[in-house]
Amino acid sequence: MDILSKLQAPEGAVRKKKRVGRGPGSGHGKTSCRGQKGQKARSKGNINKKHFQGGQTPMQRRLPKRGFRNPLATPVQEVNVGDLEAAFDAGSKVDLASMHARKLLRGRLEDLVKARVQVKVLGDGELTKKLTISAHRFSKVALDKIQAVGGAVVELARVAQAAKA
């Protein structure tokens, strides 16, 4: 214990902080160690930005734009039948609220119920349990797997695109 209280850094190991812009007596006054004039002498600006490319047109502006993003498209969340197999017991009614409760769907439940976000069931994985599944869309493979084990499908209404705009 006694030794720890007496520890010190060796001489010269810790440098003194350079106080710039504190007058001529400090030795770092007037231009504050920035030389005379020019871009690097001035306030930060572009020069310290990681994407700054020396004043030439940046790469992201030189490349052409591609594609588009449709603002009217309804977002879709996917759930695989294999995930439903693991999360639900045989004979269960699988609806949006129960999938959301078991963390198979992300986001707010209100958006799912009002069909602002649609749910599509995909056919990845195996299904051995008889389930009644409610969703907005079903892939052909998922439909075949659900019906093969005697399950039922309830297709929920979708919101019209014109009403959304």
C-alpha positions as semicolon CSV with decimal commas, in nm:
position;residue;x (nm);y (nm);z (nm)
1;M;0,000;0,000;0,000
2;D;0,274;0,239;0,095
3;I;0,453;0,199;-0,240
4;L;0,146;0,285;-0,450
5;S;0,106;0,627;-0,288
6;K;0,465;0,717;-0,381
7;L;0,449;0,624;-0,752
8;Q;0,553;0,897;-0,995
9;A;0,607;0,913;-1,369
10;P;0,976;0,917;-1,466
11;E;1,124;1,253;-1,552
12;G;1,045;1,354;-1,912
13;A;0,767;1,094;-1,952
14;V;0,484;1,349;-1,930
15;R;0,503;1,645;-2,165
16;K;0,378;1,986;-2,066
17;K;0,059;2,095;-2,245
18;K;0,123;2,349;-2,523
19;R;-0,084;2,659;-2,444
20;V;-0,126;2,841;-2,774
21;G;-0,265;3,188;-2,838
22;R;-0,177;3,329;-2,495
23;G;0,041;3,620;-2,600
24;P;0,402;3,668;-2,714
25;G;0,552;3,577;-2,374
26;S;0,433;3,216;-2,407
27;G;0,631;3,157;-2,724
28;H;0,312;3,035;-2,891
29;G;0,132;3,367;-2,936
30;K;0,016;3,559;-3,244
31;T;-0,031;3,278;-3,502
32;S;-0,065;2,998;-3,242
33;C;0,189;2,764;-3,404
34;R;-0,003;2,762;-3,734
35;G;0,261;2,938;-3,945
36;Q;0,157;3,243;-4,144
37;K;-0,149;3,246;-4,371
38;G;-0,326;2,988;-4,583
39;Q;-0,586;2,713;-4,571
40;K;-0,420;2,520;-4,288
41;A;-0,381;2,832;-4,075
42;R;-0,751;2,905;-4,080
43;S;-1,031;2,751;-3,880
44;K;-1,107;2,380;-3,941
45;G;-1,343;2,404;-4,243
46;N;-1,313;2,126;-4,502
47;I;-0,954;2,027;-4,448
48;N;-1,019;1,813;-4,139
49;K;-1,318;1,625;-4,284
50;K;-1,248;1,262;-4,369
51;H;-1,423;1,282;-4,707
52;F;-1,240;1,599;-4,818
53;Q;-1,049;1,528;-5,140
54;G;-0,829;1,833;-5,177
55;G;-1,092;2,056;-5,331
56;Q;-1,168;1,835;-5,631
57;T;-1,525;1,715;-5,688
58;P;-1,587;1,440;-5,433
59;M;-1,631;1,079;-5,543
60;Q;-1,997;1,062;-5,438
61;R;-2,077;1,353;-5,671
62;R;-1,875;1,216;-5,963
63;L;-2,055;0,880;-5,973
64;P;-2,390;0,859;-6,156
65;K;-2,713;0,813;-5,966
66;R;-2,877;0,473;-6,007
67;G;-3,229;0,349;-5,940
68;F;-3,501;0,511;-5,737
69;R;-3,685;0,468;-5,410
70;N;-4,062;0,444;-5,436
71;P;-4,218;0,653;-5,156
72;L;-4,556;0,483;-5,209
73;A;-4,425;0,128;-5,169
74;T;-4,548;-0,049;-4,856
75;P;-4,268;-0,194;-4,642
76;V;-4,281;-0,574;-4,602
77;Q;-4,151;-0,792;-4,317
78;E;-4,086;-1,159;-4,384
79;V;-4,140;-1,454;-4,152
80;N;-4,036;-1,808;-4,244
81;V;-4,248;-2,115;-4,167
82;G;-3,946;-2,261;-3,987
83;D;-3,956;-1,969;-3,741
84;L;-4,329;-2,025;-3,683
85;E;-4,259;-2,396;-3,620
86;A;-4,011;-2,310;-3,345
87;A;-4,219;-2,033;-3,184
88;F;-4,571;-2,183;-3,171
89;D;-4,736;-2,501;-3,041
90;A;-4,951;-2,728;-3,257
91;G;-5,306;-2,599;-3,311
92;S;-5,214;-2,236;-3,231
93;K;-5,370;-1,935;-3,399
94;V;-5,081;-1,729;-3,532
95;D;-5,171;-1,363;-3,582
96;L;-4,971;-1,040;-3,604
97;A;-4,991;-0,970;-3,229
98;S;-4,865;-1,316;-3,132
99;M;-4,578;-1,300;-3,386
100;H;-4,485;-0,954;-3,255
101;A;-4,496;-1,080;-2,895
102;R;-4,251;-1,361;-2,982
103;K;-4,017;-1,111;-3,152
104;L;-4,065;-1,253;-3,503
105;L;-4,170;-0,905;-3,625
106;R;-3,993;-0,575;-3,564
107;G;-4,138;-0,227;-3,521
108;R;-4,465;-0,108;-3,372
109;L;-4,762;-0,341;-3,352
110;E;-4,993;-0,055;-3,453
111;D;-4,819;-0,023;-3,791
112;L;-4,858;-0,398;-3,852
113;V;-5,226;-0,402;-3,757
114;K;-5,311;-0,099;-3,974
115;A;-5,119;-0,261;-4,264
116;R;-4,869;0,023;-4,295
117;V;-4,617;-0,260;-4,280
118;Q;-4,723;-0,585;-4,445
119;V;-4,625;-0,932;-4,325
120;K;-4,532;-1,203;-4,574
121;V;-4,488;-1,567;-4,478
122;L;-4,207;-1,740;-4,670
123;G;-4,143;-2,112;-4,710
124;D;-3,793;-2,151;-4,565
125;G;-3,770;-2,427;-4,305
126;E;-3,988;-2,725;-4,219
127;L;-4,341;-2,717;-4,078
128;T;-4,481;-3,020;-3,893
129;K;-4,746;-2,852;-3,674
130;K;-5,102;-2,766;-3,775
131;L;-5,126;-2,384;-3,744
132;T;-5,383;-2,120;-3,842
133;I;-5,172;-1,834;-3,976
134;S;-5,293;-1,476;-4,042
135;A;-5,076;-1,252;-4,261
136;H;-5,101;-1,012;-4,554
137;R;-4,919;-1,233;-4,806
138;F;-4,798;-1,591;-4,845
139;S;-4,544;-1,736;-5,086
140;K;-4,650;-2,037;-5,293
141;V;-4,404;-2,265;-5,113
142;A;-4,528;-2,146;-4,771
143;L;-4,892;-2,206;-4,873
144;D;-4,809;-2,559;-4,986
145;K;-4,624;-2,641;-4,662
146;I;-4,901;-2,502;-4,441
147;Q;-5,176;-2,687;-4,626
148;A;-4,973;-3,010;-4,643
149;V;-4,981;-3,043;-4,262
150;G;-5,352;-2,949;-4,245
151;G;-5,304;-2,588;-4,137
152;A;-5,521;-2,294;-4,242
153;V;-5,435;-1,957;-4,395
154;V;-5,611;-1,625;-4,330
155;E;-5,511;-1,353;-4,575
156;L;-5,546;-1,005;-4,422
157;A;-5,663;-0,702;-4,621
158;R;-5,396;-0,478;-4,768
159;V;-5,414;-0,098;-4,767
160;A;-5,468;0,049;-5,115
161;Q;-5,174;0,252;-5,247
162;A;-5,398;0,548;-5,348
163;A;-5,534;0,582;-4,994
164;K;-5,180;0,598;-4,859
165;A;-5,068;0,891;-5,079
